[in-house]
Structures are given as structure tokens and as C-alpha cells.
Amino acid sequence: MVANIVNYFNSMFHTVRREDVLKNLENTLSILNDEVIPALDGVISNGGNYKVLLDNNLLKTIANTSGIKAKDNRDLLVKIKGLLVNVTKSGKDLTKVVENDLSEIVTDKTGTVRDVAIIKVVADISSLGMFTLDLLYFVLSNNGADESNYPKIKFQKIRDGIPSYSASLKSYAGHFANTVKDLPKVATIPAKVDPSKISMFEKLVGKSGKSINLPNTQGFNGNPVYSIRMWLVDREIAKYESLKEKRKLIDLKLMELKVQETGDENPALRKQIEYFEDKISKVEYEIAQIEDEDED
């Protein structure tokens, strides 16, 4: 646990304010309730028996690497939905933890182990929610093999994010509420440590507070779209709308698959899909450009 927190701490390159973490958490819980969980419901109910989903090897890989026991790919999505529902149920408790136990300002020099653990949990569930929407569309699009207006790099980033996604599922599935309860008990000693002294540091942290299991992820491979910085610039409305449009895109893709099951084609539906793919791609490109500039 300590090594994963230290790795995450060392990847931090900006000041994080408590109010920003609270805003991120508020938006994340809203996205999970309003978009991600309903999108999962739609795929499970309306696309759960489609060959493109049942035969998907990527979902089988996620099941194997995350340790989630699922009888098939549809059941895996049911289990992922269950995890995200549990996250929302613990939302109020996690909000209290952020309010009461996170320092007002956290920097890459002053953050405590507890500070970093709290920030990481909030960032992880934000990433889980956003990545799940992309994963659903990726799978319904035959792992990006179908005709698409999404750039190839978009689908490649989804592939690259699978290890972090699986690691997060493995860490939080079945016991997210316990993780939230344990966060206030984590040690408040400074998280900045010489990597060569990590073993000694782990013993100190263990003696000073509670040890919890957190995944070894750093913002889903550094993709700014899957990080806490998602909400730290003044473009929240555009980003929130983009996530809602991903939900619409998933619904449209399910409709297209239903039409294709009958052997027919619907050019108007295809144009709608292409419109949303293009719109979302442009917004994400702008987000990436803005946050790249912020890092410079």
C-alpha cells in the first residue's frame, strides 16, 4: 500500500486544494449516478447477449486480471455496476472524509500519507467512472474495429488504460466502504521519502496508522482525461456535457447493433453516431491541449 501511495505522490506536480477535491468528488458521484450506471444498465439489458460483447476477449482479460468472478462478459458488467453503485452509496461518507481529514492545501512537498491516500481514492473513482463509459463504447464498437470517427489514438489509449482499470477494480471491488472507513486512520506523516528508504518508511507508516490496499495507478497512464485535473480548470461544463454525450453515443450504438441484427442499415443513425464521435473527439483534444499547457 505505502509504495503505491509514494508512487502516486511522486507523480503529483501541482498543488491540490481541498475544495477542488470536493468538487471533483461531487461531479464524479453525479456522473456515476446520472450517466455511467444508467449506461451500464442499458448495455446489460439491451446488449448483454450480443456476440460483440459476449465474445469480447478484452472483457475476459479484465475479469481475469481484476480477480472479479464472473460467469461471462455480461456478468462482469453486472459486477462492475455493483462496484460503482457501492461507490455512490459511500459517497456521503467519503465526502465527510475529504472535509474532515484532508489538508486544506496539499503540495508535492507537504502532503501527508493520509492526504495522498484520500486524493488517490477520489481520483481513482473518477477515473473508473470516466473510463467505464469509454470501455463500453470500445467494446460495442468491436474494440475499435468498426467504422468510426474516433481517432485511432483514442482507442489505443483505451487499450493502454486496461491495466490501471483492472488494478482499480481489484482494489475496490467488494470492500470500497471499508476503504473509506479506513482513510481517516492512515498515518499523517509526510509522504515525501527517499525511494531508497521505502522499506523503513513502510514500517514507520504501519506503526503510525492504518494500512489500506490502494491500486498502483497514476491517473490511468497519465491520460489527463482520466485524472483529478479533469475538474481543475474552468471548462467543467464542456467536460460534463462531453461525458453526457458519451452516454448518448452508447445508446445510439446499441440501437445500431439492434438494427444490424436484422441485417438492415440505418444511414441516419450512422450519421448521428459520427456526429457525436467527432464532437467528443474535438472536446477531448481541447482538454488535452489545455492541460498540456498547464503542465509546461
C-alpha positions, 0 to 999 in steps of 0.5 A: 500500500505505502509504495503505491501511495509514494508512487502516486505522490511522486507523480503529483506536480501541482498543488491540490486544494481541498475544495477542488477535491470536493468538487471533483468528488461531487461531479464524479458521484453525479456522473456515476449516478446520472450517466455511467450506471444508467449506461451500464444498465442499458448495455446489460439489458439491451446488449448483454447477449450480443456476440460483440460483447459476449465474445469480447476477449478484452472483457475476459482479460479484465475479469481475469486480471481484476480477480472479479468472478464472473460467469461471462462478459455480461456478468462482469458488467453486472459486477462492475455496476455493483462496484460503482453503485457501492461507490455512490452509496459511500459517497456521503461518507467519503465526502465527510472524509475529504472535509474532515481529514484532508489538508486544506492545501496539499503540495508535492512537498507537504502532503501527508500519507493520509492526504495522498491516500484520500486524493488517490481514492477520489481520483481513482473513482473518477477515473473508473467512472470516466473510463467505464463509459469509454470501455463500453463504447470500445467494446460495442464498437468491436474494440475499435474495429468498426467504422468510426470517427474516433481517432485511432489514438483514442482507442489505443489509449483505451487499450493502454488504460486496461491495466490501471482499470483492472488494478482499480477494480481489484482494489475496490471491488467488494470492500470500497466502504471499508476503504473509506472507513479506513482513510481517516486512520492512515498515518499523517506523516509526510509522504515525501521519502527517499525511494531508497528508504521505502522499506523503513518508511513502510514500517514507520507508516504501519506503526503510525496508522492504518494500512489500506490496499490502494491500486498502483495507478497514476491517473490511468497512464497519465491520460489527463482525461482520466485524472483529478485535473479533469475538474481543475480548470474552468471548462467543467461544463464542456467536460460534463456535457462531453461525458453526457454525450458519451452516454448518448453515443452508447445508446445510439450504438446499441440501437445500431447493433439492434438494427444490424441484427436484422441485417438492415442499415440505418444511414441516419443513425450512422450519421448521428453516431459520427456526429457525436464521435467527432464532437467528443473527439474535438472536446477531448483534444481541447482538454488535452491541449489545455492541460498540456499547457498547464503542465509546461 
